[in-house]
Amino acid sequence: MANLVPILLLVSIFVNPSAAQTSAIRSGDDFSTSLVAAAVERTHHSVRYVSDYVGIPYPGGDVPADTGVCTDEVIRIYRSVGIDLQKEVHQDMVHNFARILTAGSNVLTQIDHRRVPNLMVFFARKGTAMPISLSPLDYSPGDIVAWDLGGGVTHIGVVVNKKGPIGHYRYHGPVA
């Protein structure tokens, strides 16, 4: 496996919730706890790494449940706490296209939320970006971390409250 080099660290990402979500999510700490629980729950699903383009509905679209990439898992984690990143990223890109890094020249509801660079820009705009650190001690449950896997390949995941064999928090997200 490639050495994971962090390129972005985001703490307690909190997308502006709808009125219905506000009652369920009372604070950033509650949100992080819910996000971590959702990420841990996702570890109980078998998902094959499949990066194929798939036509999906909007909003609320998803690739087949047993397939996906790292972004699909982050999207599923957020959906389980009531936030549709497909819709949120699309709306943000429509309103801020000139300031948002995209892999294409159009805003596409089918794929834009499935691109790590787009999620990185979205989360940095909507959350708290922290300095990049190579120390695992700087990462806490609920943090969203993006990595450079080398060769122009990026990866994203959620830090969970489970510690690995050497005592550092783990992240959830499949690696290509």
Secondary structure, DSSP 4 states (H G I P E B T S, - for coil): ----EEEEEEES------HHHHHH--SHHHHHHHHHHHHHHHTTS--EE--------TTT--S-TTEE-HHHHHHHHHHHTT--HHHHHHHHHHHHGGGS--SSSS--TTTGGG-HHHHHHHHHHHSEEE---S-GGG--TT-EEEEEEETTEEEEEEEEEEE-TTSPEEEE----
